[in-house]
Amino acid sequence: MHHLVIGEFVFSVGDKTPIAKFTRTTPGSYTEVGVIDNARSEHTGRPLETIDITAKWLQYGAAANVDAIRKLIDSPQQVSDGQGNNLGRWTIKNLTEGRSRIIHDGRAMVTDVTLQLMEKRDESTG
């Protein structure tokens, strides 16, 4: 069973690419506007959603998995969750890789991955 699929990349326990934390942020469509002696709400439209993913991979092949995700950065990717729900198209806004517990041959025993996705919204879906 998998946790999440981004394009061709599968996050799953079986592939040793589990997700530790998944956070989806949906901002509201009203913004606070400061005016002299008061403030008011103004409808400005809904900002893009974001998904933040954190993972800690404990394996030798983690660097290859991070490189596979890195190859997806240049184009929007289809995303679906472990229950088969289509979450739409998203772009990779940030990918951060941290390596620790480096052993004698330079490989990391622990790889921390943080990934931020940003909703890909077209004018027709806005």
Backbone torsions as a table, in degrees:
resi	resn	phi	psi	omega
1	MET	NA	146.7	-178.6
2	HIS	-113.0	160.6	178.4
3	HIS	-89.5	-46.0	-173.2
4	LEU	-160.2	147.4	175.2
5	VAL	-124.2	126.7	175.4
6	ILE	-118.9	109.4	-176.0
7	GLY	59.7	-119.0	179.0
8	GLU	-95.3	-6.1	-175.6
9	PHE	-90.7	131.2	-178.6
10	VAL	-112.1	124.3	171.3
11	PHE	-90.9	119.7	179.9
12	SER	-158.8	158.1	177.5
13	VAL	-67.9	-42.4	-178.1
14	GLY	-61.3	-33.5	178.3
15	ASP	-88.2	5.2	-178.2
16	LYS	60.7	34.4	176.4
17	THR	-129.6	52.7	-177.3
18	PRO	-72.8	156.4	174.4
19	ILE	-95.4	131.9	176.9
20	ALA	-87.4	-35.8	-178.3
21	LYS	-151.2	139.0	178.9
22	PHE	-129.9	124.1	179.2
23	THR	-130.7	124.1	177.1
24	ARG	-112.4	126.9	-178.1
25	THR	-112.7	124.5	177.8
26	THR	-117.0	101.7	-178.8
27	PRO	-73.7	151.7	177.1
28	GLY	-76.3	167.7	-175.1
29	SER	-97.0	6.5	177.2
30	TYR	-111.3	142.1	-179.5
31	THR	-121.1	145.1	175.5
32	GLU	-80.3	128.3	179.6
33	VAL	-115.7	120.0	179.2
34	GLY	-80.5	130.1	174.4
35	VAL	-128.4	166.4	-177.5
36	ILE	-58.0	127.2	177.7
37	ASP	64.9	12.3	-178.6
38	ASN	-170.9	-176.5	174.0
39	ALA	-144.9	160.4	177.6
40	ARG	-145.5	162.2	175.3
41	SER	-93.7	140.5	179.1
42	GLU	-135.0	132.6	178.5
43	HIS	-74.7	116.7	-176.9
44	THR	-116.6	0.0	-175.3
45	GLY	95.6	159.0	-175.5
46	ARG	-85.4	121.9	174.8
47	PRO	-65.3	166.4	179.9
48	LEU	-68.6	144.2	175.8
49	GLU	-77.0	159.0	174.0
50	THR	-131.8	153.0	171.9
51	ILE	-124.8	128.0	175.8
52	ASP	-111.1	129.2	-177.9
53	ILE	-124.0	132.7	172.0
54	THR	-123.3	143.8	-179.5
55	ALA	-145.6	152.0	174.4
56	LYS	-130.4	111.4	-176.8
57	TRP	-106.2	129.0	-176.9
58	LEU	-112.0	77.7	-178.4
59	GLN	-163.4	163.1	178.2
60	TYR	-70.5	-36.1	-174.0
61	GLY	-84.6	10.4	-176.4
62	ALA	-62.1	-36.4	-179.0
63	ALA	-60.9	-38.5	178.1
64	ALA	-65.7	-36.8	177.6
65	ASN	-67.2	-39.5	177.0
66	VAL	-64.1	-40.5	177.5
67	ASP	-63.2	-35.7	177.5
68	ALA	-64.2	-39.8	176.5
69	ILE	-67.7	-41.9	-178.9
70	ARG	-57.8	-32.5	179.4
71	LYS	-68.9	-15.7	-178.9
72	LEU	-89.5	-3.0	-172.4
73	ILE	-65.5	-34.2	-169.8
74	ASP	-78.9	-5.4	179.5
75	SER	-146.4	154.6	178.2
76	PRO	-60.3	146.2	-177.6
77	GLN	-124.2	144.0	173.4
78	GLN	-75.4	136.8	-178.3
79	VAL	-125.6	135.5	174.0
80	SER	-138.9	153.0	-178.5
81	ASP	-96.1	179.3	-176.2
82	GLY	-65.6	-18.2	177.8
83	GLN	-91.9	3.7	178.8
84	GLY	86.7	9.3	178.4
85	ASN	-77.1	130.0	177.2
86	ASN	-78.9	118.1	-179.4
87	LEU	-94.6	1.6	178.4
88	GLY	93.4	-164.8	-178.8
89	ARG	-100.6	138.5	-176.8
90	TRP	-136.7	154.5	172.7
91	THR	-110.7	152.2	176.7
92	ILE	-86.9	112.6	-178.9
93	LYS	-83.2	-42.4	-179.5
94	ASN	-145.6	142.2	171.4
95	LEU	-132.2	121.7	179.3
96	THR	-121.4	129.4	-179.3
97	GLU	-119.5	129.9	175.7
98	GLY	-125.3	130.7	-179.8
99	ARG	-113.9	137.3	177.8
100	SER	-145.9	174.3	-176.1
101	ARG	55.8	51.9	-178.8
102	ILE	-70.6	129.8	-179.8
103	ILE	-96.5	-177.0	-170.9
104	HIS	-56.2	-30.4	-177.8
105	ASP	-97.5	10.9	175.6
106	GLY	91.9	-4.4	178.7
107	ARG	-81.8	149.7	179.7
108	ALA	-92.6	136.9	174.3
109	MET	-83.6	-24.2	180.0
110	VAL	-129.6	129.1	175.7
111	THR	-125.0	119.1	176.0
112	ASP	-95.8	131.7	-178.6
113	VAL	-125.4	129.5	169.5
114	THR	-124.3	137.6	-173.2
115	LEU	-136.9	130.8	173.9
116	GLN	-118.3	124.5	176.6
117	LEU	-103.4	147.4	176.1
118	MET	-123.7	134.6	-179.4
119	GLU	-55.0	137.5	174.6
120	LYS	-101.7	103.2	-177.2
121	ARG	-112.4	125.7	175.8
122	ASP	-90.4	163.9	178.4
123	GLU	-57.1	-36.7	-177.6
124	SER	-71.2	-21.7	-178.5
125	THR	-102.4	-3.9	-173.7
126	GLY	-65.1	NA	NA
